[in-house]
Amino acid sequence: MTPAHQHTPHHGEGGHHPEHCHGSRQEHGDAGQAALLDLDAEVLSEHIASITAWLPLGNEPRLIVDLGCGTGAGTFALLERFPDAHVTAVDTSAGHLQLLREKACARAVEGRVRTVRADLDSDHWPDLGRPDLVWASASMHHMADPDRALASVHELLAPGGLFAVVELAAFPRFLPADAPESRPGLEERAHAATDSFHAEHVPHRGADWGPMLAAAGFTVEDERTIIVDIEGARSDTIGRYAHGSLQRIRDVAAPALSPDDLAALDELLDTDSPNGLLRREDLAVRTERTVWAARRT
């Protein structure tokens, strides 16, 4: 669960990567994004676990496919929730998959994980088996053609299998509305400055997936929105999560921000500043995630 909402768009060369716990270490690609995905997984682990526990499954799945797995937040939550299951983790990033394999080895579950590097926007997906459960967390909105991707999932699933789509309503917020003191409301203005970029590049973020799932032949059995409101206080993890997240927003928002807003944002991101994010005591994580549980009938 790709700020997966911060997952890389899933376009890449298809292929399979055998699991191993020894040998040369691959390059991890976008290390900054991988670190942010890991922080997202750590901060939101209880919420991810609550979603896996809620899934309306008649029988425990034996084969699960995690589409757009990132560095493995969903993969490992599913492995823990379903101790007899095997997970095929699919992503376009070789670096993210390498990190996932290393984590599987460290947790001694490498025998239950298979990684596949694949382009999920292609007409023909690689052989992913016949899963009982397909999980897609913060990855469907990256698809260039969601209707085609949904049709591919419908064809992939075993009859009666479940498709769990987990999506963010919006990017997390971390600061109080009246912060920072020099430019109250800065965080909302920074998000607003990214709206045109996201409308062009990820137009399906925040979409209602229920009608699209129904149009693809699924029966939407349930839908649930989870409110995330985690007080951070002096949490080092939440501080680093906020810093990494707002750094990525800054890279997109900068051209549309006023000079004063940009200066204030840069001060928040300055790790040496006494007013920087890493030294604030008023951080929190506020967002919503919606999950659709859809059955192939």
Sequence and secondary structure as in RCSB ss.txt:
>XXXX:A:sequence
MTPAHQHTPHHGEGGHHPEHCHGSRQEHGDAGQAALLDLDAEVLSEHIASITAWLPLGNEPRLIVDLGCGTGAGT
FALLERFPDAHVTAVDTSAGHLQLLREKACARAVEGRVRTVRADLDSDHWPDLGRPDLVWASASMHHMADPDRAL
ASVHELLAPGGLFAVVELAAFPRFLPADAPESRPGLEERAHAATDSFHAEHVPHRGADWGPMLAAAGFTVEDERT
IIVDIEGARSDTIGRYAHGSLQRIRDVAAPALSPDDLAALDELLDTDSPNGLLRREDLAVRTERTVWAARRT
>XXXX:A:secstr
    TT        EEE   SSS     S HHHHHHHHHHHHHTHHHHHHHHHH   SS  SEEEEET TTSHHH
HHHHHH TT EEEEEES HHHHHHHHHHHHHTT GGGEEEEE  TTSSS       SEEEEES GGG SSHHHHH
HHHHHHS TT EEEEEEESS  B S TT STTSTTHHHHHHHTTHHHHHHH TTTT  HHHHHHHTTEEEEEEEE
EEEEEEEET HHHHHHHHHHHHHHHHHHGGGS HHHHHHHHHHH TT TTSGGG S EEEEEEEEEEEEEE 
